[in-house]
Amino acid sequence: MAKRSTKKLRTERVNSAALGSGAATLRIPGATNTGRFVCEPGGACAWPRLQIAAGALEALKWLALIAMTIDHVNKYLFDWSHPWMFAIGRLA
């Protein structure tokens, strides 16, 4: 069985103009992409970094804020009398 490396992967920031997309990504020099993992030549592997567009992340934050507010209104104003408000608050 191959020995797993515990060292951190060395990364470099790639200019988004060079990639032709609006989002900057991280590239590991000399790495190979095996489909699910990004692996260094020495054998260290990691999950590829999840990239979320800035607008989508901002919308997700607002959605969480609204869901938490609904849950708190149910708790402090309605004394847990609306279970659907509790369920929405749990989504946050």
N, C-alpha and C positions, 0 to 999 in steps of 0.2 A: 504494500500500500504506500502511496506517495506521501511524503511528509508535507503537512500544511504549513505555509509560511504565515507568521502573525504580523509581519511588517505592514505598515500603512502603504497604500498605493500612492505613488508619486504622480501628480496630475499637473497639467498646464492648461491655462485658459486659452481658448481658441477664439479668434476674432470672428464675430458673427457675420461680417461682410464676406469673409473668406468661405463661410459655409453656405451663404446664399439664403439664410433664414434670419428671422427677427430675433431669435433667442441665442444667447451665448451658451456654449456647451463646454464640458471638460473632456479632454482627451488624454489618455495615458500613453506616453511615448513608447513605441515598440510593442504595444499591446495588441492582442488579437481578440476579436469579438466572436464568442462561441454560440451566440444566439441568446442565451439567458444570462450569461456572465461575461464580464470583461476581465481578461486574464493578462497578467504581465508575463514576459518571457521566463522569469524565474519561478513562476507557478502560483503566485498570489492572485486570487480571483475575488471579485466583488460584484454585487448586483449593479446594473447600470443605473445611473442617477435619474430619478424621476423629474421631469421638467414640466412645470405648470405655467401657463402664460400668466402674466401679471394681472390682466383683467379677470381671468377666471379665479385666481386666488383672492382677489379683492371681493368678487361677488360671493365667494364661499364664506369669507369673513363676515360680510353683511348678513348673509343667510343665517349664520350661527348666532349673530347678535340678535336678530329678530326672534329666532327660536328661543333663545335664553330669556328674552324680555317677555315673551308669551308665557313661558313657564313661571317666571317670577310674578307676573300679574296674577296668574292662577293661584300661586302660593299666598301672596300677601293680601290680595283684594277679594278673592273668591274662596279662600280656605280649602283648596284642593277639590272644589266641587265639580270641576270639568276635567274628566280623565283625558279627553282628546288634547287639551292644552298641555297636560303633563307629558303625553306621548310626543308632541311636537318639541317640547323642551328637551326631551331625552335625545333627540337627534343631534343637538348641538354638542 
